[in-house]
Amino acid sequence: MGVKLKEWVSYNHNEDKMRKLNYNMSKTMRYVHSKGYCIKTFNPKEIEILNPETLSPIQYNTVIKPKPKELEDKKREDIYNLAFMQIGLYSDMLDNLKPSFLKENFEEFKFCIPEQDYPYYEGIIVRNANVYYHEYIDEKTKRDIKKLQEDVGTSNSKVSSFQKSKSTAIGKAMADKETKKLYSPIDKPEAAFVSFLILPIAMILLGIILSIVALIS
């Protein structure tokens, strides 16, 4: 049974799980972007974790398709908005947090953010970087493994153990098959049109019918 992000955060403050969830949200967003779509809302009340045990797949309830010339800017906005939301959840200040305040006082949030992720969030919020969180984690993991290999030698069994634990903790958190199945409508333009617009269209038609009924009466 799925759970809304807002509800999940309210009873879960485990840093490792939060980072795994953030990884999944980022990678899911990247998948949506790869299909030419973007996220319309980052309201935690509207983002759902369909399997709380695996923390995936992630359901962004409203997905939009911007004009081609707007896509890159929208992607950058999504990356920023996801980072902003995550910091707001870490600090428990999301409801009152303002982008300008966060940027000007970013160092004050240092103790709310996981130490290993601080450079990432600083890059996004302060320096306007354009990097997905999951890419940052993957690259950092590769560098950590490379450094360990240089320190102890590639034949050391500890390297393999370290690599496996790092991968399973964060880098392998995403259930790609489930995500692709969940967002299969956006792979098919016609299906996507029906999936994302059927409710608004139904409401419009209902309004027209009610208007006609009122006029007849």
N, C-alpha and C positions, 0 to 999 in steps of 0.2 A: 504494500500500500504506500502510495507516494505521500510526501510531506512538503509543505511550502518552506522555502528557504528561511523566511522570517521565524517560523515556528521551530525549525531545526536548530537555528542559532540560539534561540532562547533557552534551550536546555543542553546545548553542546558547546563546550569551551575548550575542547581538546585541540591543541595546536596542530598536531600531525593530521588530524581529520580535517581541520579547517584548510590546511594547505592542500590536501588531496582534493577536497571539494573545489577549491579555487583553481587547481590544475584542470579539473574536469570542466568547470564552467568556461575556462579560457579555451580549452581544446574544442569544446562544443561550439563556442562562438566562432572559432576559426573555421570549423566545418561549415557553419552557416554562411560565413563570408565567402568561402570557396565556391559556393553555389550562387553567388551574386546577391545574397540577401543580408540584411542587418537586423539588429535587435531594436525594437521600438521602445521597450521599457525595461529598466533595471530595478524596478520595485520588488524588494524581497518577498512581498506578499503575492506576487504574480509569477515568481520563478519556482518551479517544482522539482524536487529530487524524487524521481520515480521509484528508486530503490535505495532507501536509507542505509542499507547494509553495505552496498558497494559504492554509494554516493554517486551513482550514475544510473541511467542517463539523465541529463539535465533538460528539462522542458522550459524553454523560453516561450511563454504563451503567445506573444505577439511578434511575428517576424514580418518585416517589410522588404520590398524590393525597390531600392532607390534607382534614380536614373543613372546610367552608366558613368556619366561625367561626375556624379556625386559620390560614387561608390567608395573611392579611396578616402575621401574626407569622412564619410560615415563610418568606415572601418576604424579610423583613428579615434573618432568620437566614442565608438563602442569600447575600444581598448581603455580609453581614459575613464569612461563611465563605470566600467567593470572594476577597475582599480579603485576608483573613488568609493564605490559601494563597499568593496572589501575592507577598505580602511575604516569606513563608517561603521561596519559591523564589528571589526576588531576593537574599535574604541568605544563602541556602544553610543555613538554620537550621530548616527546617520540622519535621524529626523531633524537635527538642528545644524548639521554641518554645511558650510558654504564653500564652494570651490576656491574663492579668493582667500578666505581665512585659512583653509588647509594649505594652500601654496605658500602663503606668507609665514605660516607658523608650523611648517612641516616638521621641524626638529622636535617640537613638543609632542609629536605622536610616536617618537622613536620607541618608547617603552610599550606601546600597544601592538606594534608590528613585529612579527618574528624576525630575529636578528639577521638571519640568512637572506631574508627577502627585502630588507630595508633598501639596499641599492636599487632594486627593481622599482619599488614604489616611488622612491625619490626621483628616479629617472623619468617616470611617467608624469608625476604630479608637478615637479619643479622644473624639469628640463624638457618637457614635452616630447619625450621619447615615444617611439612607435613600435613597441615590441610586445608580443603576446607573453603572458605570464608563463604558459607552459613551455614556450621556446626558451625563455630565460632559465627555467628549471632544467630543461634538457641539456642546455649548453653548460650550465654550472656543474651538472652531474658529470658530463664528459671531462671537464677540466679537472674536477676533483679526482676522478679515476686516473686520468693521465698523470697527475702529480703524484698520486700514490704509486703508480707503476714506476715512475722515475725514481722514487724514494726507496722502494723495496725490491724492484725487479719484477718483470712480467710473469715470471714463473712462480712467484710466491702465491700460495693458495689463498692468502688473506685478500689479495686483489680481487679474485673471483668472487669471494664471499661478499666483499664490500660492494662490488658492482651489482651483484644480484640483489642485495638488500636495498641499495639506492634505487634500483629500477623498480622493484616491487612496491616500495614505499610511496613514490611519487610518479616516476616516469611511465609506469605501466598501469596507472590507475584507471585509465579511460577504457570504457567498454565500447570500442568502435562499432561493432556490429549492431549493438542496441541503439546507438546514436544514429547510425545510418538508417536503420529501420524506422526510428521515431520521426526523422526528418525526411523520409522518402518522398513526401508530397512536393518538396521544393526541387527534387530532381526532375519532376514532370510538371512543366508549366501549367498544363490544363488542370492537373490534380491540385496543384498549389493554389490555383485560382479558386477552385471549389472549396478547398480546405480552409483557406484564410478569409474568404469573402462570403461564404454561404450564410453566416449568421447576420452580418450587416444587411445583406440583400433581403433576407427573410424579414427583417425588422422593417425595412422600407416598404416591402410589399404589404406587410400587415398594416402599416400606417395608411397606405393608399386604400386598402379594403375598408378599413374602419371609417375613413373619410367619406367614401362612397356610401357606406351604410348610413352614416349620419345625414348625408344630403337627402337620401331616399326617405329617411324617416321624417 
